[in-house]
Amino acid sequence: MTDSEIKDEGNLEPTLPFSPRVFSEHLLEWYKLAGRELPWRQTRDPYLIWLSEIMLQQTTVAAVIGYYRRFLMRFPRLTILASAPLEEVIDLWAGLGYYARARNLHATAQELVENRGGEFPQAVDELMMLPGIGRSTAGAIAALAFDQSAPILDGNVRRILCRVFALDELPRSGSADKKLWKWAESLTPQHRTHDYTQAIMDLGALICTPKSPRCDQCPVESLCLARSRNLVDMLPMKTPRKKIPTRHQLALLLVNRERCLIQRRPPNGLLGGLWEFPGFETTQEEPFAAIRQHCAGRRSISEVRLLGHARHTYSHFHLEVDFYRVDLVPYDGIAEGTEQWLPLVDLEQLPLHGAHKKLLPLIGA
Ligand code: SF4
């Protein structure tokens, strides 16, 4: 087998170095014995499958299981999710991260109920028109709920195919992406797509893992070019890390009669709908003056002290937070807009965004 057989320079339709039928048969045999039992696997209900697929984006199965069960207890049907307030959906999502997914779930539920009679479309291109559903998620829903021969290319499958075909390109490049989709399409069988899709997901989760893959237990080892060429540790090729900026923020624990002020972020945009401590970004070098200026005219301060620091990385920036406790001269505090005065002891229950959640242990300092 030569590189030219699988690379097809200048041609983005790569050929296969083995029979797709052999690949899927090996995989399905293995799956019968080793496939995982997961709470969303005993159903063909598109609502349950969609919910699990959205939760599993960028998140591990272990982290998702508890959320999935709690979500279904509160929102057992699409219509119930569609009629719930967005804030409630976000509160139940707290801790799972990537909160745009919660907003998209809610928007999709409303779209389906209002415009499609509460039914999921079956075609991949129609599924892709719904908020938060990309081609791979659409493929998974079509295959798992409707047994259609639709390929998926999530992170696990991307990694498997990069290794099986020994792809020597950055896996997120445009040309690699086209090849990977072509391979995914070619390998996906016409029948038993439901099982095949779960099998390839399980292969990525259990055998062809990012680190230390278990090649000696792999059902497609005999077909894998990375294995035969001793390239497993080098593939997929690593995308160089992007440099992202660092932002600095002062966050305030404003305390008034054993209650502190918290506020909910607007529903759309970054970290939409999550709770946070009041705060502001500043380049001012004198934080105490900045805090007094921030409170001026609204609240009288009796004492300010630094509680500590936290750093959190979001996808596009690092956030460094200096956290100050600001004791106010007691007054009948009125919360404005999305603000709320909350007993200090209740803070643990609150769905704060990641950076501010890291501040909680500092409160007792
Ligand atoms: S042989 Fe190894 S690298 Fe190749 S698909 Fe199997 S686990 Fe992954």
Residues whose N, C-alpha, C, O or C-beta is under 5 A from the ligand:
A	BS01	SF4	I160 R163 I207 C208 P213 R214 C215 C218 V220 E221 C224 A226 R227 V232
